[in-house]
Amino acid sequence: MRPLSPAETALAAGIDPAPMLARVEAWSAINTGTGNLAGLAEQVAALAEAFAALPGEIELVEPEPVEAVAADGALFARDHGRHLVLRVRPGAERRLLLTGHMDTVFAADDPFQAQRWLDDVTLNAPGAADMKGGIAVILAALQAFEGSPAAANVGYDVMINSDEETGSLSSGPLIAELARGKAAALTYEPSALPDGTLAGARGGSGNFSAIVEGRSAHAGRNPGWGRNAVVAASDLALRLKAMEAAGLSINPARIEGGSANNVVPDHAVLRFNIRPRGTTDAERFDHAIYGVISEVEAEHEVKVRLHGGITRPPKPLTPEAEALFGLVRDCGAALGQEIAWQTSGGVCDGNNIAACGVPVVDTMGVRGGAIHSSEEYLIVPSLAERAALSAVVLHRLAGGE
């Protein structure tokens, strides 16, 4: 293990936890459920003000159009909030990428809106860990890093998107653009475990809607003339579940459709998610799904349109990624933090970054747990811990002594 240099010791010592906590408390008080455009607009304005403390240019990027499927099978445009991008020293030969997200899974009408202290060091608040705490870590780490002479050796982009919790569909092209040519990336999802363990390799994820078109009929007078779309969708759900294998899980999540009890339903929408462990598993699903759909169409005399796809490619632990994880581990050891990593079934923007060929550690955010629930919590001392860790990692990525 390489011990901390005097410059790195100064970086870590300069981290002030008080303003970090104040930011988390203020930002967690803003509801930023992915569909809450007003809340996201308030949040992105607050982030732009906070990140203006760093050098470089801030841009609020308009979201890319996203097509979604309504309950009746019609396609519509789904709106998203703007994404924040900070570009620092864009002409530098060596450049890095740091990413986070401002949205949460808690809608504007969700009962979980308030924050409370569970004990002296544990804050329960919506988005405190996932990942407004992570955004606070990014800012504090970069402020400390900018005080080091080594900062002049590298440039970096910071991206905070507004739609990570729903798959980053409106920010995916932006992520790919910013990842291009980067030497390494750090993403600030909360740690995989409350002890600070990182997520290593990740599987992939894809969300789909199967739109089933049947034929309506009177359920009493001539039911045989109808083609029951709900039954066909149910059959498709069972066949999808039967496609599961060791490297592929499939979750039929919801069926929408039908009307009155005395009408054979002529439409249905089956929503499902797939989790391929590796690229081969994803390709196997892609090759098999249309055959399964054809079987359902033939047996039930319906039409099925498939909408969606794999938006988070599987993220293997490449040699380049292992080297970056090793750097993070060594920096943690020098700071007295034990850093390990493990395979994760979850997905995040790190999947998208890795698919661009850039090594990424995507759980550089705070320690906490129970994310996506009303029990979500942040272990407050981890704000300073993780900011110090990131500052030292950035220093070494910049070739600092």
C-alpha positions, 0 to 999 in steps of 0.5 A, spaced: 500 500 500 502 506 498 501 511 504 498 518 503 503 523 501 503 530 504 499 533 499 493 527 500 493 528 507 492 535 506 486 533 501 483 529 506 484 534 512 480 539 508 474 536 507 468 539 511 462 535 513 458 540 515 456 543 509 455 536 505 450 534 511 447 541 510 446 540 502 443 533 503 438 535 508 436 541 503 436 537 497 432 531 500 427 536 502 426 537 494 421 532 491 425 529 485 421 523 483 423 522 476 416 524 473 416 530 478 418 536 473 417 542 477 421 538 483 427 536 478 427 544 475 428 546 483 433 541 484 437 542 478 437 550 479 440 548 486 445 544 483 447 549 478 448 554 484 452 549 488 457 546 482 458 554 480 463 553 486 468 549 481 471 552 475 468 550 468 462 551 464 455 549 467 450 547 462 443 544 463 442 539 457 435 538 454 432 531 455 432 526 449 425 524 447 423 518 450 417 514 447 413 510 452 407 505 452 400 507 455 395 502 458 391 502 452 397 500 448 398 507 445 405 510 444 406 517 447 412 522 449 414 521 456 417 528 459 423 528 463 427 534 467 434 537 464 440 534 466 446 538 469 453 537 465 459 541 468 465 541 463 472 543 467 479 543 462 475 540 456 482 541 452 486 537 457 489 531 454 487 526 460 480 527 462 475 523 467 468 523 468 464 523 474 456 522 474 450 522 479 443 522 478 438 527 482 431 523 481 429 519 486 423 513 486 419 517 490 413 521 486 410 527 489 404 524 492 408 518 495 407 519 503 415 518 504 417 526 504 420 528 511 426 526 514 428 524 521 434 522 525 434 515 527 440 516 531 446 521 532 449 518 525 443 516 521 439 520 517 432 517 514 430 521 508 428 520 501 434 520 496 439 521 502 443 515 500 440 514 493 443 519 491 443 526 494 448 524 499 453 522 493 452 528 489 454 532 495 460 527 495 462 529 488 462 536 490 466 536 496 471 531 493 472 536 487 472 542 491 478 539 495 481 536 489 481 543 485 486 545 491 491 541 489 496 542 484 495 536 480 488 538 478 491 542 473 494 535 469 487 533 468 480 535 465 473 532 467 466 532 466 460 532 471 453 529 469 447 529 474 441 526 470 434 526 472 432 519 469 437 514 472 431 511 476 427 509 470 433 507 466 436 513 463 433 513 457 433 521 456 440 521 458 443 515 455 446 519 449 449 524 453 452 519 457 455 515 451 457 522 449 461 524 455 464 517 456 467 518 449 475 518 450 475 518 458 481 515 462 476 513 467 469 514 470 466 514 477 459 514 479 456 516 486 451 510 487 451 508 494 455 503 496 453 496 495 453 494 503 452 499 509 460 497 510 462 501 504 463 494 500 463 496 492 459 493 487 463 490 482 461 486 476 453 487 474 448 484 470 444 488 465 437 490 465 431 491 460 424 493 460 419 491 455 412 492 454 408 487 449 402 490 446 397 485 445 391 486 440 385 481 440 378 482 438 372 484 442 366 480 442 360 479 447 362 475 453 355 471 453 352 471 446 358 470 441 365 469 446 368 464 441 368 470 436 372 474 440 380 473 441 382 475 448 388 479 449 388 478 456 388 471 456 394 471 450 398 476 455 397 471 461 400 466 456 405 470 454 407 472 461 408 464 463 412 463 457 417 468 458 417 466 465 419 459 463 425 462 459 429 463 465 435 460 465 442 460 470 444 467 467 437 470 465 431 472 470 425 474 467 420 478 471 413 479 468 410 485 472 404 487 470 398 486 465 393 492 463 387 491 459 380 489 458 374 493 460 367 490 462 366 483 465 361 482 459 366 484 454 372 479 451 378 484 451 381 486 445 387 489 448 392 488 453 399 490 455 404 486 459 410 489 462 416 485 464 423 486 466 429 481 464 436 481 467 441 478 463 448 476 467 452 477 461 452 479 453 451 471 451 445 471 456 442 477 453 443 475 446 440 468 447 433 472 450 433 476 443 434 470 439 428 467 443 423 472 444 420 473 437 419 465 437 415 465 443 411 471 441 409 468 434 407 462 438 402 466 442 400 469 436 398 463 432 395 459 438 391 465 440 390 469 433 392 475 436 397 480 434 403 482 439 408 488 438 414 488 442 416 495 445 423 496 449 429 493 450 436 492 454 437 499 456 443 497 461 448 492 458 451 487 462 458 490 466 463 485 466 469 486 471 475 487 465 482 488 467 482 495 466 476 496 471 479 491 476 485 496 476 481 502 477 478 498 483 485 496 486 486 504 486 480 505 490 482 500 494 489 502 495 487 509 497 481 507 502 487 503 505 491 509 506 485 513 509 484 507 514 478 505 510 477 497 508 474 497 501 472 491 498 467 489 492 462 484 490 458 482 484 451 486 484 444 484 481 443 491 480 444 496 475 446 503 474 449 508 469 455 505 470 453 499 466 452 504 460 459 507 461 462 501 461 459 499 455 463 505 452 469 501 454 471 506 460 473 503 466 468 505 472 467 504 479 460 506 480 458 505 488 463 511 490 457 514 494 455 514 501 454 508 506 447 507 507 441 502 506 434 500 505 434 505 498 427 505 494 423 504 501 421 509 506 426 506 511 432 509 506 438 511 510 444 515 510 450 514 515 452 521 516 460 520 517 460 517 510 459 523 507 466 526 509 469 518 508 467 518 501 469 525 499 476 524 502 476 517 498 474 520 492 479 526 493 485 522 493 483 517 488 482 523 483 489 526 485 492 519 484 488 519 477 491 525 475 498 523 477 499 527 483 505 525 488 
